[in-house]
């Protein structure tokens, strides 16, 4: 509601001049875009959809980890970084460790394969994040979603649902390099400054501190 009130104050001509609308995967932002920035191209920040895969990957690992002995559970925790690391960049010893982890169940093998298909495999259209444009990314992402759904891994359900819902906006990120990264960094600086100052009663002084910290 507050967001809508603020954007209503922006002149329509100025809103129509916005070419790109970059956001996370929130329904609120989609409704704002469709209402106030109809002519703009909606782009989902890459970090926002990439982490959907990371969450699913980690949730599968945690589920498998619960069903093994305490000693092996500690090993799984310590080896988390190896599970995420590209297979092509693993040393011989690291590859053996990952292979041992994958032997604990077919679900882990399927998850590891889906991770590689999304992030790292350096060939063909199956490697999602390597695609150079929207069209090829769309084909690759469709194939990845199909594989994830066929895996029947419950941890990937929310991921594939989100990808299907935001498919066009995700694919747009492959044609345009825009990101909310710089804005998020500035936002974090402001929150940190506010916390370190234990609040500021004088807004003008606080604004000066922000401008100084972010220049």
C-alpha positions in Angstrom: 0.0 0.0 0.0 2.8 2.4 1.0 4.7 1.6 -2.2 1.6 2.3 -4.4 1.1 5.7 -2.7 4.7 6.7 -3.4 4.7 5.7 -7.0 1.4 7.5 -7.6 3.2 10.7 -6.8 5.6 10.1 -9.7 4.4 11.8 -12.9 3.0 9.4 -15.4 5.3 10.7 -18.1 8.3 10.0 -15.9 7.1 6.5 -15.1 6.5 5.7 -18.8 10.2 6.7 -19.5 11.5 3.8 -17.3 13.0 1.2 -19.6 14.0 -1.5 -17.1 12.4 -2.6 -13.8 14.7 -4.8 -11.7 13.4 -6.6 -8.7 13.4 -9.8 -6.6 10.8 -12.5 -6.9 8.1 -10.8 -4.8 4.5 -10.6 -6.0 4.4 -7.0 -4.6 7.0 -5.9 -7.1 5.3 -7.7 -10.0 2.0 -5.9 -9.2 3.9 -2.5 -8.9 5.6 -3.1 -12.3 2.3 -4.1 -14.0 0.4 -1.1 -12.5 2.9 1.7 -12.7 5.7 0.7 -15.2 3.7 -1.2 -17.9 6.1 -0.3 -20.8 9.3 -1.3 -18.9 11.1 -4.6 -19.2 10.9 -6.6 -16.0 14.2 -8.3 -15.0 14.7 -10.6 -12.0 18.0 -10.0 -10.3 20.2 -13.0 -11.0 21.1 -13.4 -7.4 17.4 -13.9 -6.5 16.8 -16.8 -8.8 20.2 -18.5 -8.5 19.8 -18.8 -4.7 16.6 -20.8 -5.3 18.8 -23.6 -6.6 21.3 -23.1 -3.7 18.4 -23.5 -1.2 17.1 -26.6 -2.8 20.6 -28.1 -2.9 21.3 -27.4 0.7 17.9 -28.7 1.9 18.5 -32.1 0.2 22.0 -32.3 1.8 20.5 -31.5 5.2 17.7 -34.1 4.8 20.2 -36.9 3.9 22.5 -35.7 6.7 19.8 -36.3 9.4 19.6 -40.0 8.6 23.3 -40.8 9.0 25.5 -41.3 12.1 26.7 -38.4 14.1 30.3 -38.9 13.0 29.4 -38.9 9.3 27.0 -36.0 9.9 30.0 -33.8 11.0 31.8 -34.9 7.8 28.9 -33.8 5.7 28.9 -30.4 7.3 32.6 -29.9 6.8 32.3 -31.1 3.2 29.5 -28.7 2.3 31.8 -26.4 0.2 32.9 -29.4 -1.9 29.3 -30.3 -2.7 28.8 -26.8 -4.0 32.1 -26.5 -5.8 32.1 -27.2 -9.6 33.1 -30.8 -10.3 35.6 -29.6 -13.0 37.5 -27.7 -10.3 37.8 -30.5 -7.7 41.2 -32.0 -7.0 41.5 -35.7 -7.2 41.2 -36.1 -3.4 38.2 -33.7 -3.3 36.5 -35.6 -6.1 36.9 -38.8 -4.1 35.3 -37.2 -1.1 32.4 -35.9 -3.1 32.0 -39.4 -4.7 31.7 -40.9 -1.1 29.0 -38.3 -0.3 27.0 -39.2 -3.4 27.1 -42.9 -2.5 24.7 -42.1 0.4 21.7 -42.0 -1.8 20.3 -41.5 -5.3 18.7 -38.2 -4.2 22.1 -36.7 -3.6 23.3 -37.9 -7.0 20.2 -36.3 -8.7 20.7 -33.1 -6.8 24.4 -32.9 -7.7 23.6 -33.5 -11.3 20.9 -30.7 -11.3 23.4 -28.4 -9.7 26.0 -29.1 -12.3 23.4 -28.6 -15.1 22.4 -25.3 -13.7 25.7 -23.8 -12.7 28.7 -25.4 -14.3 28.5 -27.8 -17.2 30.5 -26.1 -20.0 28.8 -27.6 -23.0 25.6 -27.4 -25.0 22.4 -25.6 -24.1 21.9 -27.6 -20.9 24.3 -25.3 -18.9 21.8 -22.6 -17.8 23.9 -19.8 -16.5 26.3 -19.8 -19.5 23.7 -18.9 -22.0 24.4 -15.6 -24.0 20.8 -14.4 -24.6 17.2 -14.7 -23.6 16.2 -17.2 -26.3 18.9 -19.8 -25.5 18.5 -19.3 -21.8 14.7 -20.0 -22.2 15.4 -23.3 -23.9 18.1 -24.3 -21.4 15.9 -23.3 -18.4 12.9 -25.2 -19.7 15.1 -28.3 -20.0 16.4 -27.8 -16.5 12.9 -27.4 -15.0 11.8 -30.6 -16.7 14.7 -32.5 -15.2 14.1 -31.0 -11.8 10.4 -31.9 -11.9 11.1 -35.5 -13.1 13.6 -36.0 -10.2 10.6 -35.9 -7.8 12.8 -34.2 -5.2 10.5 -32.3 -2.9 13.2 -29.7 -2.1 13.1 -28.5 -5.7 9.3 -28.1 -5.8 9.3 -24.4 -4.7 12.3 -23.7 -7.0 10.6 -25.0 -10.1 7.3 -23.3 -9.1 9.1 -20.0 -8.8 11.0 -20.5 -12.1 7.8 -21.2 -14.0 6.0 -18.2 -12.4 8.9 -15.8 -13.2 10.1 -17.5 -16.4 10.1 -14.4 -18.7 11.5 -12.1 -16.1 14.4 -14.6 -15.4 15.1 -15.0 -19.1 15.3 -11.2 -19.5 18.3 -11.1 -17.2 20.3 -12.9 -19.9 19.8 -10.0 -22.4 20.4 -7.2 -19.9 23.2 -6.9 -17.3 21.2 -4.8 -14.8 21.3 -5.9 -11.1 20.1 -4.5 -7.7 23.6 -5.3 -6.4 24.8 -1.7 -6.1 21.6 -0.6 -4.4 21.7 -3.5 -2.0 25.2 -2.5 -1.0 24.1 1.1 -0.3 21.1 -0.1 1.6 23.4 -2.3 3.8 25.7 0.6 4.4 22.8 2.8 5.6 21.5 0.1 7.9 24.9 -0.5 9.4 25.5 3.2 9.9 22.1 3.6 11.6 22.9 0.7 13.9 26.3 2.0 14.8 24.9 5.4 15.5 22.1 3.9 17.7 19.7 6.0 15.6 19.8 9.6 14.6 17.3 12.3 15.8 18.5 14.9 13.2 17.6 13.7 9.7 19.8 16.3 7.9 22.8 15.2 9.9 22.0 11.5 9.3 21.6 12.3 5.5 25.1 13.9 5.5 26.6 10.9 7.3 25.0 8.7 4.6 26.3 10.8 1.7 29.7 10.8 3.2 29.7 7.0 3.8 28.4 6.1 0.4 30.4 8.5 -1.8 
